[in-house]
């Protein structure tokens, strides 16, 4: 568990982490040279000037500003809650995995279980506007891997991140749980639509942020969040990603610090597969089931047992449908003509829920929440319009240029 620090030391850490003009590298150099933050602020400006530019040294030697005092007071008040913790670089409970990175945060605010930050962890990231199949895959993989004892780390964004957190929570109290790294202050949930999910994670997993309390969502903070997601993990699994994607930044950061990178392939016609395919071409391990990840990350634990979780499964609880048998259209559908866009909203919902991979009717009904008769009517209309094709095994697949 984290150390219980005196208020003076907490205030000094909070001030140092948010000191204007002081970069993280400079802050760590000061800590190495002078000791704890309160020792830094007790040093004479002349001593600080040997390590810093004169103006910055004078700023650190000045009394604590009103804004810094208010920030420290907010942190001390926040820490009164039994679930709230502060981990600093000097704390034995600080996650050792982050110490191996180029830029470990000076401190971490944690709401929930701080011990999870040192548990065996796999990061899962992907598109915010993920397909229905991508959401299913993320949730199923996360649930299975958490059930095997892995903690699932992600960034609490919409789409793949949220599905990964939910899947890990579905593994129950015996599972590895989940850690959500925020790009805001620990007291702010972004996006707001994930407020209930964040509450569940705080109850059963951990919310984490290096940013001061009250810090809003700003674009430049999310790449910094991503470096923590990658740093906590032994590997990063990219479920869906466009060619230009924040998920690819996380994968690159993981590679730079020696973490494994995994990617789930998808349809060659889906824009959300292009980032994953690019990663695979660059050396990421192609993943078809959770066993592919377990074999790579836990080679000494014995042969990984066959995983019931595979890409594009009909649900998180069942095995995937068998591949389509070659027939009148084969396993993949590719036509040169582009059909007309659907006029019916039910058809649009079905096509959006179908994604780019073969899918069975039960899965489509679950994703669209349409009545069975309405679903079959929409499928028939789409098939007559050459928008989708019915494969020999009964599943449906959109044609190559259908409404893209």
Secondary structure, 3 states (H helix, E strand, C coil): CCCCCCHHHHHHHHHHHCCCCCCHHHHHHHHHHHCCHHHHHHCCHHHHHCCCCHHHHHHHHCCCCHHHHHHHHHHHHHCCCCCEEEEECCCCCCCHHHHCCCCCCCEEEEEECHHHHHCCEEEEECCCCCCHHHHHHHHHHHHHHHHCCCEEEECCCCCHHHHHHHHHHHCCCCCCCEEEECCCCCCCCCCHHHHHHHHHHHHHCEEEECCCCCCCCCHHHHHHHHHHHHHHCCEEEECCCCCCCHHHHHHHHHHHCCCEEEEECCCCCCHHHHHHHHHHHCCCEEECEHHHHHHHHCHHHCCCCCCCCECCCCCCCCCCCCCCCCCCCCCCCCCCCCCCCCCCHHHHHHHHHHCCCCECHHHHHHHHCCCHHHHHHHHHHHHHCCCEEECCCCCEEECCCCCC
